[in-house]
Amino acid sequence: MAEKAFSFRAAGRRRGRLRHGGALIVVAAVIALAGTACTTASSGPVTAGPTPPAVIVLKQGADNGNGDIFIAPDGGSASGPEIISNTGKVIWFHAVPAGDWATDFRTQTYQGKPVLTWWQGTGFGGPSSGTDYIYNDRYQQIAEVKAGNGYSADGHEFLITPWNTALIVADTITTANLTSTGGPADQAVIDGIVQEIDISTGKVLFQWNSADHVPYSDSHTPRPASAAMPWDWFHINAVHLDTDGNLLINSRFTWTTYKVSLRTGKIIWELGGKQSTFKLTAAPGQVLDSAGEIFAYQHDPEAIGNDEYTFFDNESDGPTTLLRHSRVVTVKLDLTSKVATLVKSVDQPEGLVAPAEGDAQTTRNGDLFVGWGALPYISEFSPSGHLLFNAQLPDGVTSYRAYRLPWHPAG
């Protein structure tokens, strides 16, 4: 992330805290617990070793068969991939070494079988170094994925495709000539990389570099004072599949999701930001932010069918906030008229702003399961937007994403 934005860089990092301009800012959320029935996880983890941070269930009303909860808490007593029940009970926990992050922990399907996947490494939030892991239903490692062509996998995404390849992201620091936009001729920049990897061989099948397709002038984050300080102008944080098999690549700092051809790498359309393909509108009862955008500093574009998409809408990078609270938005695209309409939104239940991270998953019964990123909350909403489930991690503990998914380990 840019120097004026919240960052999770390894240098000077303390678990559960955010660096901003050299100062450490604790992400704290104060809630009134009086009169609220809470359930705290009391049973220990299945695996021996450090105990994960406790999860307090504030509202327990989503026992709907959507599965268990998958998080990767960072901070507190221990960090690592963790499965918990609807009541907050620890089902499985895998502690990572001190100083490491684990992110994007979830179930996926690989070679027709259910697996557990996550990224593990250092430096998450800036140029990072790590490996993506695949475990079977006996909690045994069966594969790992590394970036190719001299890059290192970043923790923002590890997605297994239906054809058993991996979509991952990486960052690269290079130098750009920005004199055409009033900048220096030798500005250090952080470009975003997408790779499709053959899991069995490690071969790079596809590669996309943000600098080859998006102008630096599209960024909404200021350049650092020194040309030698890397400018995180794009900040790639997701690569997902659209319903037609092409890619949805998300840039936090251009406020844009790009639909990209998996065959040619060319941009098919842009949603949001300075060069949006679509005119942005809001349905009755919905609001655009103060910049006239549907989302800003967003994460996790998800295609849900019928030309509709959900986004985790941070609306803040910390120093800049465009809406009083973070939310999840549902957007309907009209590909003929080139109009994008904000048709639905659910607000952060405590009315808070998440300055980083976050995701929103549509479950198999149509609920919306939300990890609030840098805020220590996890929520589930009905299709009508009613809050069904709400849980809190300890202050200073975060999980980059959260999922609710079915998981049936081998006996």
C-alpha positions as CSV (number, residue, x, y, z in Angstrom):
1,M,0.0,0.0,0.0
2,A,1.1,3.6,-0.5
3,E,2.9,5.4,2.3
4,K,-0.1,7.6,3.0
5,A,-2.3,4.6,3.2
6,F,-2.5,1.9,5.8
7,S,0.1,-0.8,5.3
8,F,1.0,-4.2,6.6
9,R,4.6,-4.2,5.6
10,A,7.0,-6.4,7.4
11,A,9.3,-3.7,8.4
12,G,8.4,-2.3,11.8
13,R,5.3,-4.5,11.9
14,R,3.6,-5.6,15.1
15,R,0.9,-8.2,15.0
16,G,-2.6,-6.8,14.8
17,R,-1.5,-3.3,14.1
18,L,-1.4,-1.0,11.1
19,R,1.4,1.3,10.1
20,H,0.6,4.8,8.9
21,G,3.3,7.3,8.1
22,G,5.6,5.7,10.7
23,A,3.0,5.7,13.5
24,L,1.3,2.6,14.8
25,I,-2.4,2.8,14.8
26,V,-4.3,0.2,16.6
27,V,-7.5,-0.9,14.8
28,A,-10.0,-0.9,17.7
29,A,-13.7,-1.4,17.6
30,V,-15.6,-0.6,20.8
31,I,-19.0,-2.2,21.2
32,A,-21.6,-2.4,24.0
33,L,-21.9,-5.9,25.2
34,A,-24.3,-5.2,28.0
35,G,-27.5,-7.2,27.6
36,T,-26.1,-9.1,24.6
37,A,-26.0,-12.9,24.8
38,C,-22.5,-14.0,23.8
39,T,-20.8,-17.3,23.3
40,T,-17.1,-17.6,23.6
41,A,-15.1,-20.5,22.2
42,S,-13.9,-22.6,25.1
43,S,-12.7,-25.9,23.6
44,G,-9.1,-26.1,22.5
45,P,-7.9,-26.6,18.9
46,V,-7.8,-30.0,17.4
47,T,-4.1,-29.7,16.7
48,A,-1.6,-29.4,19.5
49,G,0.4,-26.2,20.0
50,P,-0.5,-22.5,20.4
51,T,-4.2,-21.6,21.1
52,P,-5.8,-19.3,18.5
53,P,-7.5,-16.0,19.6
54,A,-11.0,-16.5,21.0
55,V,-14.0,-15.6,18.9
56,I,-17.0,-14.0,20.6
57,V,-20.3,-14.7,18.9
58,L,-22.5,-11.6,19.3
59,K,-25.4,-12.9,17.3
60,Q,-25.9,-16.6,16.7
61,G,-28.7,-17.0,14.3
62,A,-27.3,-18.5,11.1
63,D,-27.3,-22.2,11.8
64,N,-28.5,-22.8,8.2
65,G,-26.3,-25.6,6.9
66,N,-24.0,-23.2,5.0
67,G,-21.0,-24.9,6.7
68,D,-18.2,-23.9,9.1
69,I,-16.3,-20.7,9.3
70,F,-12.9,-20.3,7.8
71,I,-10.6,-17.5,9.0
72,A,-6.9,-16.9,9.3
73,P,-6.5,-14.7,12.4
74,D,-3.3,-12.6,12.7
75,G,-2.3,-11.2,16.1
76,G,-3.0,-12.1,19.6
77,S,-1.9,-15.5,21.0
78,A,-1.2,-17.2,17.7
79,S,-1.8,-16.8,14.0
80,G,-2.8,-19.3,11.2
81,P,-5.6,-21.0,9.3
82,E,-8.5,-21.8,11.5
83,I,-11.9,-23.5,11.2
84,I,-14.6,-22.6,13.8
85,S,-18.2,-23.6,14.2
86,N,-21.3,-21.4,14.2
87,T,-20.9,-21.1,18.0
88,G,-17.3,-20.1,17.9
89,K,-15.9,-23.6,18.8
90,V,-12.5,-24.3,17.4
91,I,-12.6,-27.2,14.9
92,W,-9.1,-27.1,13.5
93,F,-6.2,-24.7,13.9
94,H,-2.7,-24.7,12.3
95,A,-0.3,-22.2,13.9
96,V,2.2,-20.6,11.5
97,P,5.7,-19.6,12.6
98,A,6.1,-16.3,14.4
99,G,6.5,-13.5,11.9
100,D,4.6,-15.3,9.2
101,W,1.1,-14.5,7.9
102,A,-1.5,-16.9,6.7
103,T,-4.2,-15.5,4.4
104,D,-7.2,-16.5,2.2
105,F,-7.9,-19.8,4.0
106,R,-10.8,-21.7,2.5
107,T,-12.0,-25.0,1.0
108,Q,-11.7,-25.5,-2.7
109,T,-11.8,-28.4,-5.1
110,Y,-8.7,-29.9,-6.7
111,Q,-8.8,-32.9,-9.0
112,G,-12.4,-33.5,-8.1
113,K,-11.7,-33.7,-4.3
114,P,-12.3,-31.2,-1.5
115,V,-9.1,-29.5,-0.2
116,L,-8.0,-26.8,2.2
117,T,-5.9,-24.0,0.7
118,W,-4.1,-20.9,2.0
119,W,-1.1,-18.6,1.4
120,Q,1.7,-18.4,4.0
121,G,4.6,-16.0,4.0
122,T,6.0,-12.6,5.0
123,G,5.4,-9.0,4.1
124,F,1.7,-9.2,3.4
125,G,0.2,-5.9,2.4
126,G,3.3,-4.8,0.5
127,P,5.8,-6.7,-1.7
128,S,5.6,-10.1,-0.1
129,S,7.2,-13.5,-0.3
130,G,5.2,-16.7,0.2
131,T,3.8,-20.0,-0.9
132,D,0.3,-21.3,-1.5
133,Y,-0.5,-24.6,0.1
134,I,-3.0,-27.4,-0.6
135,Y,-4.1,-29.9,2.1
136,N,-6.3,-32.9,1.7
137,D,-9.3,-33.8,3.9
138,R,-6.9,-35.6,6.3
139,Y,-5.1,-32.3,6.9
140,Q,-2.1,-33.5,5.0
141,Q,-0.2,-31.3,2.5
142,I,-0.5,-32.7,-1.0
143,A,0.7,-29.8,-3.1
144,E,2.2,-26.3,-3.1
145,V,2.2,-23.5,-5.6
146,K,4.9,-20.9,-6.1
147,A,4.9,-17.9,-8.5
148,G,7.0,-18.2,-11.6
149,N,9.3,-16.0,-13.7
150,G,11.2,-14.8,-10.7
151,Y,8.2,-13.5,-8.8
152,S,6.9,-14.5,-5.3
153,A,3.3,-15.3,-4.5
154,D,1.4,-12.6,-2.7
155,G,-1.3,-13.5,0.0
156,H,-4.2,-11.6,-1.6
157,E,-5.3,-14.5,-3.8
158,F,-5.0,-18.2,-4.3
159,L,-7.8,-19.5,-6.5
160,I,-8.0,-23.0,-8.0
161,T,-9.8,-23.0,-11.3
162,P,-12.3,-25.7,-12.4
163,W,-9.6,-26.9,-14.8
164,N,-7.1,-27.5,-11.9
165,T,-4.8,-24.6,-12.4
166,A,-4.1,-21.8,-9.8
167,L,-4.7,-18.1,-10.2
168,I,-2.3,-16.1,-8.0
169,V,-1.1,-12.5,-7.7
170,A,2.3,-11.0,-7.1
171,D,4.0,-7.6,-6.8
172,T,7.1,-6.4,-8.6
173,I,9.1,-3.2,-7.9
174,T,10.4,-1.5,-10.9
175,T,11.1,2.1,-12.2
176,A,8.7,4.2,-14.3
177,N,9.1,7.5,-16.2
178,L,6.2,9.7,-14.9
179,T,7.3,13.0,-16.5
180,S,4.2,13.0,-18.8
181,T,2.1,13.4,-15.7
182,G,4.4,15.8,-13.8
183,G,6.3,13.1,-11.9
184,P,9.9,12.1,-11.8
185,A,11.7,10.2,-14.6
186,D,12.8,7.5,-12.2
187,Q,9.9,6.8,-9.8
188,A,10.1,3.4,-8.1
189,V,6.7,1.8,-8.5
190,I,4.9,-1.4,-7.4
191,D,3.2,-3.1,-10.3
192,G,0.6,-5.9,-9.9
193,I,1.1,-9.3,-11.5
194,V,-1.5,-12.1,-12.2
195,Q,-0.3,-15.6,-13.0
196,E,-2.1,-18.8,-13.9
197,I,0.0,-21.7,-12.8
198,D,-0.1,-25.4,-13.7
199,I,-0.3,-26.8,-10.2
200,S,1.3,-30.2,-11.1
201,T,4.3,-28.7,-12.9
202,G,4.7,-25.1,-11.7
203,K,4.6,-23.8,-15.3
204,V,3.3,-20.3,-15.9
205,L,0.4,-20.6,-18.3
206,F,-0.7,-16.9,-18.3
207,Q,0.8,-13.6,-17.0
208,W,-0.6,-10.1,-16.8
209,N,1.1,-7.0,-15.6
210,S,-0.9,-3.9,-14.5
211,A,1.6,-1.5,-16.1
212,D,1.1,-3.0,-19.5
213,H,-2.6,-2.3,-19.5
214,V,-3.4,0.6,-17.1
215,P,-1.8,4.1,-17.1
216,Y,-0.2,5.2,-13.8
217,S,-2.4,8.3,-14.0
218,D,-5.4,6.2,-13.2
219,S,-4.2,5.8,-9.6
220,H,-6.0,7.6,-6.7
221,T,-3.2,7.3,-4.3
222,P,-0.6,10.1,-4.0
223,R,3.0,9.6,-5.0
224,P,5.5,9.4,-2.2
225,A,7.7,12.4,-1.5
226,S,10.8,10.5,-2.7
227,A,11.2,8.9,-6.1
228,A,13.2,6.2,-4.5
229,M,10.3,5.2,-2.3
230,P,8.1,2.6,-4.1
231,W,4.7,4.0,-5.1
232,D,2.0,1.4,-4.7
233,W,-0.2,2.9,-7.4
234,F,-2.3,-0.1,-8.3
235,H,-2.4,-2.5,-5.4
236,I,-3.8,-5.7,-6.9
237,N,-5.9,-7.6,-4.3
238,A,-8.0,-10.1,-6.2
239,V,-8.2,-12.2,-9.3
240,H,-11.4,-14.1,-9.8
241,L,-13.3,-15.8,-12.6
242,D,-16.3,-14.3,-14.3
243,T,-19.1,-16.6,-15.3
244,D,-17.7,-16.9,-18.8
245,G,-14.2,-18.0,-17.6
246,N,-12.5,-14.6,-18.1
247,L,-10.8,-12.8,-15.2
248,L,-11.9,-10.1,-12.7
249,I,-8.8,-8.3,-11.6
250,N,-9.3,-5.8,-8.8
251,S,-7.2,-2.7,-8.1
252,R,-7.6,-1.1,-4.7
253,F,-5.9,2.2,-5.6
254,T,-7.5,2.8,-9.0
255,W,-10.9,2.1,-7.5
256,T,-11.5,-0.3,-10.5
257,T,-12.4,-3.9,-11.3
258,Y,-11.1,-4.9,-14.7
259,K,-12.6,-7.8,-16.7
260,V,-9.7,-9.3,-18.6
261,S,-9.5,-11.9,-21.3
262,L,-7.8,-15.0,-20.0
263,R,-6.8,-15.7,-23.6
264,T,-5.2,-12.4,-24.7
265,G,-4.8,-10.4,-21.5
266,K,-6.8,-7.4,-23.0
267,I,-9.2,-5.5,-20.8
268,I,-12.8,-6.2,-21.8
269,W,-14.4,-3.6,-19.5
270,E,-13.6,-1.4,-16.5
271,L,-16.0,-0.8,-13.6
272,G,-15.3,2.2,-11.5
273,G,-12.4,4.6,-11.4
274,K,-11.2,7.2,-13.9
275,Q,-11.9,5.3,-17.1
276,S,-15.1,3.3,-16.2
277,T,-16.7,1.6,-19.2
278,F,-20.0,2.1,-17.4
279,K,-22.0,5.1,-16.2
280,L,-22.5,4.6,-12.4
281,T,-26.0,5.0,-11.0
282,A,-27.8,4.1,-7.8
283,A,-31.2,2.4,-7.5
284,P,-33.8,4.0,-5.2
285,G,-32.8,3.7,-1.6
286,Q,-29.1,3.3,-2.5
287,V,-26.3,5.9,-2.5
288,L,-23.1,6.6,-4.3
289,D,-20.1,7.8,-2.2
290,S,-18.8,11.4,-2.0
291,A,-16.8,10.9,-5.2
292,G,-19.8,9.6,-7.1
293,E,-18.5,6.1,-7.1
294,I,-20.2,2.8,-6.3
295,F,-17.1,1.6,-4.4
296,A,-13.6,2.9,-3.5
297,Y,-10.5,1.1,-2.1
298,Q,-12.6,-2.1,-2.7
299,H,-11.8,-5.8,-2.4
300,D,-13.2,-9.1,-3.7
301,P,-15.2,-8.8,-6.9
302,E,-17.5,-11.8,-7.1
303,A,-19.7,-12.7,-10.1
304,I,-23.1,-14.0,-8.9
305,G,-24.7,-14.4,-12.3
306,N,-27.2,-12.5,-14.5
307,D,-24.6,-9.7,-14.9
308,E,-24.6,-9.0,-11.2
309,Y,-21.5,-8.7,-9.0
310,T,-20.8,-8.2,-5.3
311,F,-17.9,-6.1,-3.9
312,F,-16.5,-5.5,-0.5
313,D,-16.6,-1.7,-0.4
314,N,-14.1,-0.4,2.1
315,E,-14.6,3.3,1.1
316,S,-11.4,4.1,3.0
317,D,-7.7,3.6,2.9
318,G,-7.3,5.1,6.4
319,P,-6.3,8.7,5.6
320,T,-9.1,9.2,3.0
321,T,-12.7,8.2,3.7
322,L,-15.5,8.7,1.2
323,L,-18.4,7.1,3.1
324,R,-19.1,7.0,6.9
325,H,-19.0,3.2,6.9
326,S,-17.8,0.2,4.9
327,R,-20.4,-2.0,3.2
328,V,-20.9,-4.8,0.7
329,V,-22.5,-3.7,-2.6
330,T,-24.3,-5.6,-5.3
331,V,-24.0,-4.1,-8.8
332,K,-26.1,-4.9,-11.9
333,L,-24.4,-4.3,-15.3
334,D,-26.3,-3.4,-18.5
335,L,-23.7,-4.4,-21.1
336,T,-25.8,-2.8,-23.9
337,S,-26.4,0.6,-22.4
338,K,-23.1,0.6,-20.5
339,V,-24.8,1.5,-17.2
340,A,-23.8,0.0,-13.8
341,T,-26.4,0.2,-11.1
342,L,-25.9,-0.1,-7.4
343,V,-29.0,-2.3,-6.6
344,K,-28.3,-3.4,-3.0
345,S,-26.0,-2.8,-0.1
346,V,-25.4,-4.0,3.5
347,D,-23.6,-1.8,5.9
348,Q,-21.0,-2.7,8.5
349,P,-23.2,-3.6,11.5
350,E,-21.3,-1.4,14.0
351,G,-21.2,1.5,11.6
352,L,-17.4,1.3,11.2
353,V,-15.0,1.8,8.4
354,A,-12.5,-1.0,7.4
355,P,-9.4,0.8,6.2
356,A,-8.0,-2.4,4.6
357,E,-8.8,-6.0,3.7
358,G,-12.3,-7.7,3.6
359,D,-14.4,-10.0,1.5
360,A,-18.0,-10.9,0.8
361,Q,-19.2,-14.4,-0.2
362,T,-22.6,-15.4,-1.4
363,T,-23.4,-18.7,0.2
364,R,-25.1,-21.7,-1.3
365,N,-28.5,-20.6,0.1
366,G,-28.1,-17.0,-1.0
367,D,-26.9,-15.5,2.3
368,L,-24.1,-13.0,2.3
369,F,-21.1,-13.9,4.5
370,V,-18.7,-11.0,5.2
371,G,-15.3,-10.8,6.7
372,W,-14.8,-7.1,7.7
373,G,-11.0,-7.2,7.1
374,A,-9.1,-4.8,9.3
375,L,-12.1,-4.6,11.6
376,P,-12.3,-7.6,13.9
377,Y,-15.8,-8.7,12.9
378,I,-17.4,-11.5,10.8
379,S,-21.1,-11.3,9.8
380,E,-23.8,-13.1,7.8
381,F,-26.8,-11.5,6.2
382,S,-30.0,-12.9,4.7
383,P,-30.8,-12.2,1.1
384,S,-33.0,-9.4,2.3
385,G,-30.1,-7.8,4.3
386,H,-31.2,-9.0,7.8
387,L,-28.3,-9.6,10.1
388,L,-28.3,-13.3,11.0
389,F,-24.8,-13.8,12.5
390,N,-22.2,-11.5,14.0
391,A,-18.9,-12.4,15.7
392,Q,-15.9,-10.5,17.0
393,L,-12.2,-11.3,17.2
394,P,-10.2,-9.7,19.9
395,D,-9.1,-6.1,19.4
396,G,-5.9,-6.0,17.3
397,V,-6.6,-9.4,15.7
398,T,-7.7,-9.4,12.0
399,S,-8.4,-11.9,9.3
400,Y,-7.9,-10.8,5.7
401,R,-10.8,-12.8,4.5
402,A,-13.5,-15.0,6.0
403,Y,-15.7,-17.7,4.5
404,R,-18.5,-20.0,5.5
405,L,-18.2,-23.3,3.6
406,P,-19.1,-27.0,4.0
407,W,-16.2,-29.2,5.1
408,H,-16.3,-32.9,5.8
409,P,-12.9,-34.2,6.8
410,A,-12.0,-37.8,6.4
411,G,-12.7,-40.0,9.4
